[in-house]
Amino acid sequence: MRILGIDPGLRCTGFGVIEADGPRLRYIASGTVKTEALPNGDLPGRLKILFDGMREIVARYEPQCAAVEIVFVNVNPQSTLLLGQARGAVLAGLVCGGLAVAEYTALQKKKAVVGHGHARKEQVQAMVARLLALPGEPGRDAADALGIAVCHAHAGASLAALAAVTPLARRAHAQYRKGRSY
C-alpha cells in the first residue's frame, strides 16, 4: 500500500510517501510545499498553493491513502485559525484527488516512530531515517510527514483488521437535561 503522509503548515507543508508491505516499509519520496514567496497578507494565494500542491503530489506519486497530522491548539488563537485553514486546503486537495484520509495527533506519531509521545523533532528525524533506511536525515517538515505515514502504516493495518471483524458504527451519546446537551 502506498501511503502519503502530510504535516500541514501555512508557510511550509511537509509530505512523505512510503510503501508498506506488512511490517516492511520502503521510502518513495518526501519534500515540502512552500508558500513563503507570497506576502503574509495573501492568505487565499497561500491556500491555493497548498491545494494545488496536494493535487500535484497525488497525481505524481499515486498513493492509495493519506494520513494528516491533527492541528493542536496554540497559545495564539490567530495562529491556530490560520493553521486550521491551511489544513483545510490540504484536506480538500487530498479528497479532491480521490484519497481516503486518516488523521493522527503528534503524540500518536511520536509514539509510533520513536516509542514515546514526548520525543523531540530531532529524535523523530533520526528514527524516520533509520526506519526507512535513508542515507541522511530528512528535513523537519518532511520527517514529520514521513512519521505520519509510518504511523498510518502501523495503526492503519490494525484499524482495518478491527473493522473487518467488528461492525463499527457511530453512536450519539448525548443526554439532554434542562435544555443542555452533555
VMD Tcl script that builds the backbone (N, CA, C; Angstrom):
set m [mol new atoms 546]
animate dup $m
set s [atomselect $m all]
$s set {name element resname resid chain x y z} {
  {N N MET 1 A 0.847 -1.177 0.000}
  {CA C MET 1 A 0.000 0.000 0.000}
  {C C MET 1 A 0.889 1.236 0.000}
  {N N ARG 2 A 0.595 2.168 -0.855}
  {CA C ARG 2 A 1.343 3.420 -0.922}
  {C C ARG 2 A 0.612 4.468 -0.086}
  {N N ILE 3 A 1.330 5.056 0.875}
  {CA C ILE 3 A 0.743 5.988 1.841}
  {C C ILE 3 A 1.399 7.350 1.700}
  {N N LEU 4 A 0.580 8.386 1.665}
  {CA C LEU 4 A 1.044 9.769 1.641}
  {C C LEU 4 A 0.826 10.366 3.024}
  {N N GLY 5 A 1.900 10.816 3.673}
  {CA C GLY 5 A 1.802 11.482 4.968}
  {C C GLY 5 A 1.959 12.983 4.785}
  {N N ILE 6 A 1.184 13.745 5.530}
  {CA C ILE 6 A 1.199 15.206 5.409}
  {C C ILE 6 A 1.344 15.844 6.785}
  {N N ASP 7 A 2.283 16.795 6.888}
  {CA C ASP 7 A 2.438 17.642 8.076}
  {C C ASP 7 A 2.042 19.050 7.647}
  {N N PRO 8 A 0.777 19.467 7.897}
  {CA C PRO 8 A 0.302 20.741 7.361}
  {C C PRO 8 A 0.908 21.956 8.058}
  {N N GLY 9 A 1.127 22.993 7.274}
  {CA C GLY 9 A 1.605 24.274 7.772}
  {C C GLY 9 A 1.275 25.344 6.756}
  {N N LEU 10 A 1.101 26.562 7.208}
  {CA C LEU 10 A 0.745 27.636 6.278}
  {C C LEU 10 A 1.949 28.080 5.454}
  {N N ARG 11 A 3.122 28.144 6.051}
  {CA C ARG 11 A 4.330 28.544 5.332}
  {C C ARG 11 A 5.005 27.364 4.643}
  {N N CYS 12 A 5.002 26.219 5.319}
  {CA C CYS 12 A 5.707 25.053 4.811}
  {C C CYS 12 A 4.941 23.789 5.208}
  {N N THR 13 A 4.467 23.058 4.229}
  {CA C THR 13 A 3.757 21.803 4.455}
  {C C THR 13 A 4.654 20.663 4.004}
  {N N GLY 14 A 4.914 19.740 4.924}
  {CA C GLY 14 A 5.757 18.601 4.590}
  {C C GLY 14 A 4.936 17.453 4.035}
  {N N PHE 15 A 5.546 16.695 3.107}
  {CA C PHE 15 A 4.893 15.489 2.610}
  {C C PHE 15 A 5.909 14.355 2.553}
  {N N GLY 16 A 5.403 13.146 2.711}
  {CA C GLY 16 A 6.247 11.968 2.624}
  {C C GLY 16 A 5.444 10.809 2.066}
  {N N VAL 17 A 6.046 10.072 1.147}
  {CA C VAL 17 A 5.372 8.936 0.519}
  {C C VAL 17 A 6.181 7.681 0.822}
  {N N ILE 18 A 5.484 6.663 1.354}
  {CA C ILE 18 A 6.131 5.382 1.630}
  {C C ILE 18 A 5.263 4.255 1.083}
  {N N GLU 19 A 5.863 3.093 0.936}
  {CA C GLU 19 A 5.113 1.886 0.609}
  {C C GLU 19 A 5.215 0.939 1.794}
  {N N ALA 20 A 4.086 0.377 2.176}
  {CA C ALA 20 A 4.045 -0.562 3.292}
  {C C ALA 20 A 3.615 -1.921 2.760}
  {N N ASP 21 A 4.438 -2.923 3.049}
  {CA C ASP 21 A 4.123 -4.297 2.698}
  {C C ASP 21 A 4.224 -5.100 3.988}
  {N N GLY 22 A 3.105 -5.184 4.705}
  {CA C GLY 22 A 3.134 -5.774 6.040}
  {C C GLY 22 A 3.978 -4.886 6.943}
  {N N PRO 23 A 4.946 -5.463 7.642}
  {CA C PRO 23 A 5.789 -4.643 8.523}
  {C C PRO 23 A 6.937 -3.935 7.774}
  {N N ARG 24 A 7.144 -4.293 6.507}
  {CA C ARG 24 A 8.231 -3.690 5.728}
  {C C ARG 24 A 7.813 -2.342 5.159}
  {N N LEU 25 A 8.651 -1.350 5.352}
  {CA C LEU 25 A 8.394 -0.001 4.848}
  {C C LEU 25 A 9.474 0.375 3.845}
  {N N ARG 26 A 9.062 1.046 2.782}
  {CA C ARG 26 A 10.014 1.489 1.772}
  {C C ARG 26 A 9.761 2.955 1.449}
  {N N TYR 27 A 10.825 3.732 1.459}
  {CA C TYR 27 A 10.762 5.158 1.157}
  {C C TYR 27 A 10.547 5.354 -0.338}
  {N N ILE 28 A 9.629 6.268 -0.692}
  {CA C ILE 28 A 9.397 6.624 -2.090}
  {C C ILE 28 A 9.861 8.056 -2.351}
  {N N ALA 29 A 9.347 9.018 -1.580}
  {CA C ALA 29 A 9.692 10.426 -1.802}
  {C C ALA 29 A 9.293 11.251 -0.593}
  {N N SER 30 A 9.869 12.429 -0.485}
  {CA C SER 30 A 9.462 13.385 0.550}
  {C C SER 30 A 9.887 14.774 0.111}
  {N N GLY 31 A 9.316 15.766 0.753}
  {CA C GLY 31 A 9.646 17.149 0.434}
  {C C GLY 31 A 8.701 18.102 1.124}
  {N N THR 32 A 8.666 19.322 0.615}
  {CA C THR 32 A 7.812 20.352 1.202}
  {C C THR 32 A 7.112 21.147 0.110}
  {N N VAL 33 A 5.981 21.707 0.478}
  {CA C VAL 33 A 5.272 22.673 -0.360}
  {C C VAL 33 A 5.375 23.986 0.394}
  {N N LYS 34 A 6.076 24.958 -0.193}
  {CA C LYS 34 A 6.325 26.230 0.493}
  {C C LYS 34 A 5.493 27.352 -0.108}
  {N N THR 35 A 5.005 28.209 0.782}
  {CA C THR 35 A 4.221 29.371 0.346}
  {C C THR 35 A 4.906 30.677 0.745}
  {N N GLU 36 A 6.153 30.600 1.156}
  {CA C GLU 36 A 6.862 31.768 1.686}
  {C C GLU 36 A 7.088 32.868 0.655}
  {N N ALA 37 A 7.007 32.542 -0.638}
  {CA C ALA 37 A 7.232 33.539 -1.680}
  {C C ALA 37 A 6.122 34.587 -1.713}
  {N N LEU 38 A 4.946 34.232 -1.228}
  {CA C LEU 38 A 3.826 35.180 -1.218}
  {C C LEU 38 A 3.875 36.042 0.038}
  {N N PRO 39 A 3.337 37.249 -0.032}
  {CA C PRO 39 A 3.306 38.095 1.171}
  {C C PRO 39 A 2.401 37.505 2.248}
  {N N ASN 40 A 2.669 37.865 3.500}
  {CA C ASN 40 A 1.909 37.336 4.631}
  {C C ASN 40 A 0.408 37.588 4.518}
  {N N GLY 41 A 0.007 38.678 3.945}
  {CA C GLY 41 A -1.414 39.022 3.864}
  {C C GLY 41 A -2.175 38.283 2.783}
  {N N ASP 42 A -1.503 37.533 1.933}
  {CA C ASP 42 A -2.166 36.856 0.825}
  {C C ASP 42 A -2.566 35.435 1.212}
  {N N LEU 43 A -3.501 35.321 2.151}
  {CA C LEU 43 A -3.949 34.012 2.620}
  {C C LEU 43 A -4.592 33.194 1.503}
  {N N PRO 44 A -5.487 33.771 0.685}
  {CA C PRO 44 A -6.082 32.956 -0.384}
  {C C PRO 44 A -5.033 32.410 -1.362}
  {N N GLY 45 A -4.024 33.191 -1.668}
  {CA C GLY 45 A -2.962 32.719 -2.559}
  {C C GLY 45 A -2.186 31.565 -1.954}
  {N N ARG 46 A -1.899 31.655 -0.656}
  {CA C ARG 46 A -1.186 30.578 0.031}
  {C C ARG 46 A -2.023 29.299 0.060}
  {N N LEU 47 A -3.314 29.439 0.332}
  {CA C LEU 47 A -4.182 28.276 0.372}
  {C C LEU 47 A -4.287 27.614 -0.998}
  {N N LYS 48 A -4.280 28.418 -2.056}
  {CA C LYS 48 A -4.315 27.866 -3.419}
  {C C LYS 48 A -3.048 27.077 -3.718}
  {N N ILE 49 A -1.898 27.585 -3.282}
  {CA C ILE 49 A -0.636 26.863 -3.486}
  {C C ILE 49 A -0.690 25.512 -2.767}
  {N N LEU 50 A -1.198 25.495 -1.543}
  {CA C LEU 50 A -1.296 24.240 -0.789}
  {C C LEU 50 A -2.248 23.254 -1.472}
  {N N PHE 51 A -3.405 23.748 -1.893}
  {CA C PHE 51 A -4.384 22.899 -2.573}
  {C C PHE 51 A -3.791 22.314 -3.856}
  {N N ASP 52 A -3.207 23.168 -4.690}
  {CA C ASP 52 A -2.619 22.716 -5.946}
  {C C ASP 52 A -1.439 21.779 -5.704}
  {N N GLY 53 A -0.664 22.069 -4.655}
  {CA C GLY 53 A 0.467 21.215 -4.324}
  {C C GLY 53 A 0.028 19.806 -3.960}
  {N N MET 54 A -1.052 19.695 -3.198}
  {CA C MET 54 A -1.557 18.370 -2.823}
  {C C MET 54 A -2.053 17.624 -4.052}
  {N N ARG 55 A -2.746 18.313 -4.938}
  {CA C ARG 55 A -3.239 17.669 -6.165}
  {C C ARG 55 A -2.071 17.174 -7.018}
  {N N GLU 56 A -1.008 17.966 -7.100}
  {CA C GLU 56 A 0.165 17.576 -7.892}
  {C C GLU 56 A 0.872 16.367 -7.270}
  {N N ILE 57 A 1.017 16.355 -5.958}
  {CA C ILE 57 A 1.673 15.229 -5.270}
  {C C ILE 57 A 0.861 13.947 -5.458}
  {N N VAL 58 A -0.457 14.047 -5.339}
  {CA C VAL 58 A -1.324 12.876 -5.526}
  {C C VAL 58 A -1.200 12.356 -6.957}
  {N N ALA 59 A -1.183 13.258 -7.930}
  {CA C ALA 59 A -1.075 12.839 -9.329}
  {C C ALA 59 A 0.294 12.220 -9.622}
  {N N ARG 60 A 1.359 12.753 -9.050}
  {CA C ARG 60 A 2.709 12.272 -9.332}
  {C C ARG 60 A 3.006 10.925 -8.677}
  {N N TYR 61 A 2.658 10.762 -7.397}
  {CA C TYR 61 A 3.059 9.562 -6.653}
  {C C TYR 61 A 1.962 8.505 -6.528}
  {N N GLU 62 A 0.738 8.834 -6.889}
  {CA C GLU 62 A -0.393 7.918 -6.904}
  {C C GLU 62 A -0.541 7.080 -5.623}
  {N N PRO 63 A -0.654 7.740 -4.460}
  {CA C PRO 63 A -0.866 6.976 -3.220}
  {C C PRO 63 A -2.280 6.408 -3.161}
  {N N GLN 64 A -2.446 5.347 -2.360}
  {CA C GLN 64 A -3.782 4.763 -2.188}
  {C C GLN 64 A -4.538 5.408 -1.029}
  {N N CYS 65 A -3.815 6.019 -0.089}
  {CA C CYS 65 A -4.464 6.677 1.046}
  {C C CYS 65 A -3.531 7.770 1.568}
  {N N ALA 66 A -4.079 8.605 2.423}
  {CA C ALA 66 A -3.300 9.694 3.006}
  {C C ALA 66 A -3.529 9.738 4.504}
  {N N ALA 67 A -2.539 10.264 5.216}
  {CA C ALA 67 A -2.638 10.476 6.658}
  {C C ALA 67 A -2.155 11.890 6.945}
  {N N VAL 68 A -2.914 12.619 7.735}
  {CA C VAL 68 A -2.627 14.022 8.015}
  {C C VAL 68 A -2.532 14.222 9.519}
  {N N GLU 69 A -1.572 15.053 9.929}
  {CA C GLU 69 A -1.434 15.360 11.348}
  {C C GLU 69 A -2.548 16.300 11.781}
  {N N ILE 70 A -3.110 16.021 12.946}
  {CA C ILE 70 A -4.167 16.863 13.507}
  {C C ILE 70 A -3.534 18.092 14.139}
  {N N VAL 71 A -4.140 19.245 13.905}
  {CA C VAL 71 A -3.641 20.509 14.427}
  {C C VAL 71 A -3.866 20.581 15.923}
  {N N PHE 72 A -2.850 21.033 16.649}
  {CA C PHE 72 A -3.028 21.264 18.081}
  {C C PHE 72 A -3.332 22.740 18.286}
  {N N VAL 73 A -3.943 23.079 19.409}
  {CA C VAL 73 A -4.328 24.459 19.699}
  {C C VAL 73 A -3.130 25.194 20.295}
  {N N ASN 74 A -2.726 26.256 19.639}
  {CA C ASN 74 A -1.619 27.082 20.112}
  {C C ASN 74 A -2.098 28.053 21.185}
  {N N VAL 75 A -1.146 28.725 21.799}
  {CA C VAL 75 A -1.472 29.785 22.747}
  {C C VAL 75 A -2.100 30.953 21.986}
  {N N ASN 76 A -1.629 31.183 20.760}
  {CA C ASN 76 A -2.131 32.272 19.934}
  {C C ASN 76 A -3.303 31.764 19.084}
  {N N PRO 77 A -4.526 32.221 19.361}
  {CA C PRO 77 A -5.676 31.727 18.603}
  {C C PRO 77 A -5.626 32.094 17.116}
  {N N GLN 78 A -5.034 33.221 16.775}
  {CA C GLN 78 A -4.933 33.626 15.367}
  {C C GLN 78 A -4.074 32.628 14.588}
  {N N SER 79 A -2.961 32.203 15.183}
  {CA C SER 79 A -2.099 31.208 14.534}
  {C C SER 79 A -2.833 29.889 14.347}
  {N N THR 80 A -3.611 29.501 15.344}
  {CA C THR 80 A -4.371 28.257 15.263}
  {C C THR 80 A -5.389 28.323 14.134}
  {N N LEU 81 A -6.068 29.463 13.993}
  {CA C LEU 81 A -7.053 29.612 12.917}
  {C C LEU 81 A -6.385 29.548 11.542}
  {N N LEU 82 A -5.244 30.211 11.390}
  {CA C LEU 82 A -4.536 30.183 10.106}
  {C C LEU 82 A -4.055 28.775 9.772}
  {N N LEU 83 A -3.529 28.068 10.762}
  {CA C LEU 83 A -3.078 26.701 10.546}
  {C C LEU 83 A -4.252 25.798 10.191}
  {N N GLY 84 A -5.391 26.025 10.823}
  {CA C GLY 84 A -6.590 25.251 10.508}
  {C C GLY 84 A -7.049 25.466 9.074}
  {N N GLN 85 A -6.920 26.694 8.587}
  {CA C GLN 85 A -7.288 26.970 7.200}
  {C C GLN 85 A -6.319 26.291 6.235}
  {N N ALA 86 A -5.036 26.289 6.574}
  {CA C ALA 86 A -4.047 25.604 5.743}
  {C C ALA 86 A -4.350 24.109 5.714}
  {N N ARG 87 A -4.675 23.564 6.862}
  {CA C ARG 87 A -5.004 22.141 6.952}
  {C C ARG 87 A -6.245 21.829 6.120}
  {N N GLY 88 A -7.220 22.738 6.129}
  {CA C GLY 88 A -8.428 22.560 5.323}
  {C C GLY 88 A -8.126 22.531 3.833}
  {N N ALA 89 A -7.226 23.403 3.384}
  {CA C ALA 89 A -6.839 23.411 1.971}
  {C C ALA 89 A -6.139 22.107 1.600}
  {N N VAL 90 A -5.302 21.609 2.499}
  {CA C VAL 90 A -4.602 20.345 2.271}
  {C C VAL 90 A -5.606 19.196 2.191}
  {N N LEU 91 A -6.532 19.131 3.149}
  {CA C LEU 91 A -7.545 18.074 3.150}
  {C C LEU 91 A -8.405 18.122 1.890}
  {N N ALA 92 A -8.784 19.327 1.481}
  {CA C ALA 92 A -9.593 19.464 0.267}
  {C C ALA 92 A -8.828 18.961 -0.950}
  {N N GLY 93 A -7.541 19.272 -1.038}
  {CA C GLY 93 A -6.737 18.801 -2.159}
  {C C GLY 93 A -6.623 17.287 -2.189}
  {N N LEU 94 A -6.476 16.679 -1.014}
  {CA C LEU 94 A -6.367 15.219 -0.938}
  {C C LEU 94 A -7.684 14.546 -1.301}
  {N N VAL 95 A -8.782 15.062 -0.765}
  {CA C VAL 95 A -10.090 14.465 -1.030}
  {C C VAL 95 A -10.472 14.659 -2.497}
  {N N CYS 96 A -10.157 15.807 -3.077}
  {CA C CYS 96 A -10.426 16.019 -4.499}
  {C C CYS 96 A -9.588 15.081 -5.366}
  {N N GLY 97 A -8.465 14.619 -4.842}
  {CA C GLY 97 A -7.637 13.637 -5.543}
  {C C GLY 97 A -8.144 12.221 -5.367}
  {N N GLY 98 A -9.253 12.051 -4.656}
  {CA C GLY 98 A -9.869 10.742 -4.503}
  {C C GLY 98 A -9.280 9.881 -3.399}
  {N N LEU 99 A -8.572 10.485 -2.448}
  {CA C LEU 99 A -7.938 9.704 -1.387}
  {C C LEU 99 A -8.794 9.633 -0.128}
  {N N ALA 100 A -8.731 8.488 0.536}
  {CA C ALA 100 A -9.269 8.365 1.886}
  {C C ALA 100 A -8.225 8.970 2.814}
  {N N VAL 101 A -8.659 9.745 3.791}
  {CA C VAL 101 A -7.733 10.462 4.665}
  {C C VAL 101 A -7.917 10.019 6.111}
  {N N ALA 102 A -6.809 9.599 6.734}
  {CA C ALA 102 A -6.791 9.277 8.163}
  {C C ALA 102 A -6.102 10.426 8.888}
  {N N GLU 103 A -6.422 10.596 10.161}
  {CA C GLU 103 A -5.841 11.690 10.937}
  {C C GLU 103 A -5.232 11.149 12.218}
  {N N TYR 104 A -4.047 11.684 12.559}
  {CA C TYR 104 A -3.334 11.266 13.760}
  {C C TYR 104 A -2.784 12.505 14.467}
  {N N THR 105 A -2.692 12.416 15.780}
  {CA C THR 105 A -2.114 13.505 16.559}
  {C C THR 105 A -0.594 13.407 16.534}
  {N N ALA 106 A 0.067 14.467 16.936}
  {CA C ALA 106 A 1.523 14.454 17.038}
  {C C ALA 106 A 1.969 13.417 18.069}
  {N N LEU 107 A 1.206 13.269 19.130}
  {CA C LEU 107 A 1.521 12.280 20.158}
  {C C LEU 107 A 1.488 10.859 19.587}
  {N N GLN 108 A 0.467 10.544 18.805}
  {CA C GLN 108 A 0.370 9.222 18.183}
  {C C GLN 108 A 1.536 8.986 17.229}
  {N N LYS 109 A 1.884 10.013 16.459}
  {CA C LYS 109 A 3.001 9.897 15.514}
  {C C LYS 109 A 4.297 9.619 16.260}
  {N N LYS 110 A 4.557 10.376 17.301}
  {CA C LYS 110 A 5.804 10.217 18.050}
  {C C LYS 110 A 5.875 8.849 18.723}
  {N N LYS 111 A 4.752 8.368 19.243}
  {CA C LYS 111 A 4.735 7.036 19.852}
  {C C LYS 111 A 5.024 5.961 18.816}
  {N N ALA 112 A 4.458 6.105 17.616}
  {CA C ALA 112 A 4.641 5.103 16.568}
  {C C ALA 112 A 6.072 5.088 16.047}
  {N N VAL 113 A 6.703 6.259 15.977}
  {CA C VAL 113 A 8.034 6.359 15.365}
  {C C VAL 113 A 9.152 6.209 16.389}
  {N N VAL 114 A 9.052 6.930 17.502}
  {CA C VAL 114 A 10.137 6.965 18.485}
  {C C VAL 114 A 9.880 6.019 19.655}
  {N N GLY 115 A 8.616 5.849 20.019}
  {CA C GLY 115 A 8.303 4.964 21.130}
  {C C GLY 115 A 7.748 5.676 22.341}
  {N N HIS 116 A 7.829 7.013 22.348}
  {CA C HIS 116 A 7.195 7.787 23.421}
  {C C HIS 116 A 6.677 9.090 22.844}
  {N N GLY 117 A 5.634 9.607 23.459}
  {CA C GLY 117 A 4.920 10.754 22.916}
  {C C GLY 117 A 5.556 12.107 23.115}
  {N N HIS 118 A 6.639 12.174 23.877}
  {CA C HIS 118 A 7.264 13.473 24.136}
  {C C HIS 118 A 8.621 13.601 23.456}
  {N N ALA 119 A 8.776 12.924 22.322}
  {CA C ALA 119 A 10.035 12.959 21.582}
  {C C ALA 119 A 10.235 14.334 20.947}
  {N N ARG 120 A 11.496 14.716 20.809}
  {CA C ARG 120 A 11.841 15.969 20.141}
  {C C ARG 120 A 11.867 15.747 18.629}
  {N N LYS 121 A 11.813 16.854 17.880}
  {CA C LYS 121 A 11.824 16.768 16.414}
  {C C LYS 121 A 13.076 16.058 15.901}
  {N N GLU 122 A 14.196 16.285 16.566}
  {CA C GLU 122 A 15.448 15.653 16.137}
  {C C GLU 122 A 15.365 14.134 16.280}
  {N N GLN 123 A 14.694 13.666 17.333}
  {CA C GLN 123 A 14.527 12.235 17.532}
  {C C GLN 123 A 13.637 11.627 16.449}
  {N N VAL 124 A 12.580 12.359 16.073}
  {CA C VAL 124 A 11.699 11.896 15.003}
  {C C VAL 124 A 12.483 11.810 13.696}
  {N N GLN 125 A 13.292 12.828 13.412}
  {CA C GLN 125 A 14.100 12.818 12.191}
  {C C GLN 125 A 15.028 11.607 12.159}
  {N N ALA 126 A 15.718 11.359 13.246}
  {CA C ALA 126 A 16.679 10.254 13.298}
  {C C ALA 126 A 15.982 8.901 13.152}
  {N N MET 127 A 14.843 8.719 13.816}
  {CA C MET 127 A 14.156 7.434 13.746}
  {C C MET 127 A 13.515 7.201 12.382}
  {N N VAL 128 A 12.995 8.244 11.765}
  {CA C VAL 128 A 12.429 8.104 10.421}
  {C C VAL 128 A 13.535 7.673 9.455}
  {N N ALA 129 A 14.696 8.312 9.560}
  {CA C ALA 129 A 15.823 7.939 8.705}
  {C C ALA 129 A 16.217 6.484 8.932}
  {N N ARG 130 A 16.187 6.056 10.170}
  {CA C ARG 130 A 16.566 4.674 10.496}
  {C C ARG 130 A 15.510 3.666 10.022}
  {N N LEU 131 A 14.230 3.957 10.282}
  {CA C LEU 131 A 13.155 3.044 9.891}
  {C C LEU 131 A 13.057 2.864 8.383}
  {N N LEU 132 A 13.345 3.927 7.639}
  {CA C LEU 132 A 13.210 3.880 6.187}
  {C C LEU 132 A 14.557 3.679 5.481}
  {N N ALA 133 A 15.618 3.445 6.256}
  {CA C ALA 133 A 16.966 3.215 5.715}
  {C C ALA 133 A 17.395 4.333 4.771}
  {N N LEU 134 A 17.224 5.568 5.216}
  {CA C LEU 134 A 17.615 6.722 4.411}
  {C C LEU 134 A 19.103 7.010 4.604}
  {N N PRO 135 A 19.774 7.552 3.594}
  {CA C PRO 135 A 21.197 7.849 3.730}
  {C C PRO 135 A 21.481 9.014 4.684}
  {N N GLY 136 A 20.509 9.879 4.895}
  {CA C GLY 136 A 20.646 11.011 5.807}
  {C C GLY 136 A 19.295 11.351 6.395}
  {N N GLU 137 A 19.300 12.300 7.317}
  {CA C GLU 137 A 18.041 12.702 7.934}
  {C C GLU 137 A 17.282 13.659 7.016}
  {N N PRO 138 A 15.974 13.438 6.855}
  {CA C PRO 138 A 15.170 14.378 6.069}
  {C C PRO 138 A 14.979 15.683 6.835}
  {N N GLY 139 A 14.497 16.707 6.165}
  {CA C GLY 139 A 14.184 17.972 6.825}
  {C C GLY 139 A 13.093 17.771 7.864}
  {N N ARG 140 A 12.922 18.755 8.721}
  {CA C ARG 140 A 11.978 18.617 9.842}
  {C C ARG 140 A 10.548 18.373 9.387}
  {N N ASP 141 A 10.081 19.167 8.429}
  {CA C ASP 141 A 8.690 19.019 7.976}
  {C C ASP 141 A 8.494 17.707 7.220}
  {N N ALA 142 A 9.455 17.341 6.379}
  {CA C ALA 142 A 9.375 16.081 5.643}
  {C C ALA 142 A 9.446 14.892 6.602}
  {N N ALA 143 A 10.291 14.998 7.639}
  {CA C ALA 143 A 10.399 13.920 8.628}
  {C C ALA 143 A 9.085 13.736 9.383}
  {N N ASP 144 A 8.432 14.835 9.745}
  {CA C ASP 144 A 7.136 14.740 10.418}
  {C C ASP 144 A 6.100 14.082 9.504}
  {N N ALA 145 A 6.124 14.442 8.212}
  {CA C ALA 145 A 5.181 13.850 7.259}
  {C C ALA 145 A 5.460 12.356 7.075}
  {N N LEU 146 A 6.730 11.988 6.969}
  {CA C LEU 146 A 7.080 10.572 6.860}
  {C C LEU 146 A 6.679 9.828 8.131}
  {N N GLY 147 A 6.818 10.482 9.284}
  {CA C GLY 147 A 6.402 9.882 10.546}
  {C C GLY 147 A 4.900 9.616 10.588}
  {N N ILE 148 A 4.116 10.532 10.054}
  {CA C ILE 148 A 2.664 10.340 9.979}
  {C C ILE 148 A 2.345 9.152 9.077}
  {N N ALA 149 A 3.071 9.025 7.958}
  {CA C ALA 149 A 2.855 7.893 7.049}
  {C C ALA 149 A 3.226 6.575 7.735}
  {N N VAL 150 A 4.327 6.566 8.480}
  {CA C VAL 150 A 4.738 5.364 9.222}
  {C C VAL 150 A 3.685 5.018 10.274}
  {N N CYS 151 A 3.188 6.024 10.970}
  {CA C CYS 151 A 2.137 5.821 11.975}
  {C C CYS 151 A 0.920 5.169 11.328}
  {N N HIS 152 A 0.524 5.654 10.167}
  {CA C HIS 152 A -0.635 5.077 9.481}
  {C C HIS 152 A -0.341 3.657 8.990}
  {N N ALA 153 A 0.880 3.414 8.562}
  {CA C ALA 153 A 1.241 2.068 8.106}
  {C C ALA 153 A 1.076 1.059 9.234}
  {N N HIS 154 A 1.420 1.458 10.449}
  {CA C HIS 154 A 1.294 0.558 11.593}
  {C C HIS 154 A -0.130 0.535 12.138}
  {N N ALA 155 A -0.700 1.687 12.406}
  {CA C ALA 155 A -2.028 1.758 13.015}
  {C C ALA 155 A -3.132 1.458 12.016}
  {N N GLY 156 A -2.951 1.851 10.769}
  {CA C GLY 156 A -3.985 1.639 9.764}
  {C C GLY 156 A -4.300 0.169 9.556}
  {N N ALA 157 A -3.275 -0.676 9.570}
  {CA C ALA 157 A -3.488 -2.115 9.406}
  {C C ALA 157 A -4.288 -2.676 10.583}
  {N N SER 158 A -3.963 -2.215 11.784}
  {CA C SER 158 A -4.691 -2.677 12.975}
  {C C SER 158 A -6.146 -2.223 12.935}
  {N N LEU 159 A -6.371 -0.979 12.552}
  {CA C LEU 159 A -7.740 -0.467 12.483}
  {C C LEU 159 A -8.541 -1.187 11.405}
  {N N ALA 160 A -7.906 -1.496 10.270}
  {CA C ALA 160 A -8.597 -2.226 9.204}
  {C C ALA 160 A -8.960 -3.635 9.660}
  {N N ALA 161 A -8.069 -4.281 10.410}
  {CA C ALA 161 A -8.352 -5.624 10.924}
  {C C ALA 161 A -9.517 -5.588 11.907}
  {N N LEU 162 A -9.546 -4.571 12.761}
  {CA C LEU 162 A -10.666 -4.426 13.695}
  {C C LEU 162 A -11.974 -4.182 12.953}
  {N N ALA 163 A -11.924 -3.358 11.934}
  {CA C ALA 163 A -13.130 -3.050 11.169}
  {C C ALA 163 A -13.658 -4.287 10.448}
  {N N ALA 164 A -12.761 -5.182 10.047}
  {CA C ALA 164 A -13.180 -6.383 9.336}
  {C C ALA 164 A -13.942 -7.356 10.237}
  {N N VAL 165 A -13.633 -7.381 11.516}
  {CA C VAL 165 A -14.280 -8.341 12.419}
  {C C VAL 165 A -15.330 -7.719 13.331}
  {N N THR 166 A -15.365 -6.399 13.395}
  {CA C THR 166 A -16.291 -5.717 14.288}
  {C C THR 166 A -17.098 -4.705 13.501}
  {N N PRO 167 A -18.410 -4.745 13.604}
  {CA C PRO 167 A -19.191 -3.708 12.927}
  {C C PRO 167 A -18.997 -2.372 13.654}
  {N N LEU 168 A -18.400 -1.427 12.969}
  {CA C LEU 168 A -18.181 -0.109 13.567}
  {C C LEU 168 A -19.350 0.797 13.214}
  {N N ALA 169 A -19.866 1.473 14.199}
  {CA C ALA 169 A -20.976 2.394 13.967}
  {C C ALA 169 A -20.823 3.587 14.893}
  {N N ARG 170 A -21.192 4.740 14.377}
  {CA C ARG 170 A -21.183 5.935 15.208}
  {C C ARG 170 A -22.373 5.903 16.131}
  {N N ARG 171 A -22.147 6.343 17.357}
  {CA C ARG 171 A -23.247 6.424 18.312}
  {C C ARG 171 A -23.329 7.838 18.862}
  {N N ALA 172 A -24.512 8.273 19.094}
  {CA C ALA 172 A -24.714 9.569 19.736}
  {C C ALA 172 A -24.842 9.334 21.235}
  {N N HIS 173 A -24.026 9.990 22.006}
  {CA C HIS 173 A -24.021 9.803 23.463}
  {C C HIS 173 A -24.502 11.068 24.166}
  {N N ALA 174 A -25.512 11.668 23.723}
  {CA C ALA 174 A -25.927 12.918 24.346}
  {C C ALA 174 A -27.098 12.685 25.289}
  {N N GLN 175 A -26.992 13.275 26.455}
  {CA C GLN 175 A -28.100 13.287 27.391}
  {C C GLN 175 A -28.599 14.714 27.458}
  {N N TYR 176 A -29.881 14.878 27.409}
  {CA C TYR 176 A -30.441 16.215 27.462}
  {C C TYR 176 A -31.048 16.450 28.834}
  {N N ARG 177 A -30.562 17.487 29.473}
  {CA C ARG 177 A -31.051 17.826 30.789}
  {C C ARG 177 A -31.236 19.344 30.831}
  {N N LYS 178 A -32.463 19.771 31.043}
  {CA C LYS 178 A -32.781 21.193 31.145}
  {C C LYS 178 A -32.257 21.980 29.942}
  {N N GLY 179 A -32.438 21.405 28.729}
  {CA C GLY 179 A -32.049 22.121 27.524}
  {C C GLY 179 A -30.572 22.060 27.191}
  {N N ARG 180 A -29.795 21.352 28.002}
  {CA C ARG 180 A -28.347 21.266 27.739}
  {C C ARG 180 A -27.988 19.887 27.239}
  {N N SER 181 A -27.006 19.847 26.400}
  {CA C SER 181 A -26.517 18.579 25.876}
  {C C SER 181 A -25.220 18.228 26.591}
  {N N TYR 182 A -25.116 17.011 27.136}
  {CA C TYR 182 A -23.925 16.597 27.859}
  {C C TYR 182 A -23.221 15.500 27.127}
}
mol reanalyze $m
mol bondsrecalc $m
mol representation Tube
mol addrep $m
